[in-house]
């Protein structure tokens, strides 16, 4: 599957892409659980899309990495398509980029308190991910 073929509200997305950008990490607290999210840009030969990273994915994925998403979901926010693993998908880093090996591009990682990491690694178990995103980016 290619990025150019993706449609909003599409499930069962299976694709491989390169991470070209990674934005600011946002912290949130939903139903008493701490979490974090970050928007990145994924690109393949057909185009690019916003990739939403949740919790442990934020720490595991860096600029320059090649990722493979299985059973992903394409949402839409303010008219822009966004790819994520959704509730049932998986993201795997299949190739590490040079930047991620040297740690040069993950400045947000070192500035966050380590004591919140364990609670932040649990992915929310409900369908409210889109609601959280609206709260964080709706300003």
N, C-alpha and C positions, 0 to 999 in steps of 0.2 A: 504494500500500500504506500502511496506517496502523499505528501503534505497537500499538494494541489487538489487531491481528490476528496479531502475531508470536508464534511458538511456539519453545520451546527446540530446539536442533539444526536450525533452519531455515536453509537457504541461499538464494541468489538473491534476497536482500532488496533492494528498490529503494524508497527513501523519502526524503522531504524533511522536516526537522525543525529546530527552534530549539534552540540550546545555552543552557540556563538556569543551569547550575552547572559549575564545573570544580574538581576536587580537586587534591591534592598530587601533584607529579611525582615518580615513583620512578625511580631509576637501577638498571640491572642489567648484568651481564656474562654472556653465554651463549655458549659455544663460542668464547671469545676475542674476541667482538664486544661492544662497549659499546652500550647501548640505553637507552631510557626509555619509560615508559608513564604514563598518567594516566586516571583515570576521570572522566567528565563525565556530565551529565544532558541527554538530548535529549527534547524535548517537541513534540507536535503536538496537534491538536484532540481526538484520541481518548485521549491518555494520555501517559505518560513512561516512559523506559527508561534504564538505565545504558549509556553509550556509552564504550567503551574506545578511547583514542587511543594510537597507537604512534609512536615516533620523531618524524619531521618533522611528523606530525599534531599533536603536543603543542604545537609552536610556531605552527602555522598556524591552529589553531582556538581561538577565544576566546568567552567569555560574550557572548551577544547575536548571535552569528553564526547565519546560516541555512545548514545543510549539506545536501548531497545525497549519499546513499550508493547506489552501484551495485554489485550482486553481493555484498552484505554477508552476514554470518553472525550468527545469534543463538546464543550459548552460554549456559551456565547455571553460576553459581557460588553455592554454598550456598543453592540454591533460588531465586535471583534471576536473571532473564533479563538478558543483557548483549549489546549490539549492537556489532559491530566490522566492519572491512573484511575480516577473515579473511586468508587467504593470497592470494586472487585478486580481492578487491573494491577499490573506489576510493572515496575521500571527496573531495568538492569543496566549497569554501566558495562558496556562490552569493549570499550577502548578508552584508556586514559590519555588525555592530552598532555602536552609538555607543561602547560601552565598549571594544571592541577597537581602534577608531581612536585613542582617547586613551591606551590602554595601561594603564588603571587596574586591570584585573582580572587581569593576568598577572604577578603578583608573583614567581612561581617562576622565570620566564624569566630575569630579571636576576640571580638569585642563583646560577645554575649556571655552571661554568667554560666558557668559549667554546672552549677547545682540544679538548674532547671532541666537539664538535658534528658534525664530519665522520663519525667512526666511528658516532655514534649515529643518523645519518640512514638507515643501511641496515637494512631490515626483516629480521628473522630469516627464513631460507628454509625452515624446517622447520615441522612441525605442533606444535612445543613451546610455542607461545604460551600455551596454557592452563596448562602446567606452570610457566612463568615466573610467571604470575599467581598460581598457588597458592603458590609460594615467597614472593612478595612480600606477599600478603594472608592467608596461612594462619596467621599468628600469633594 
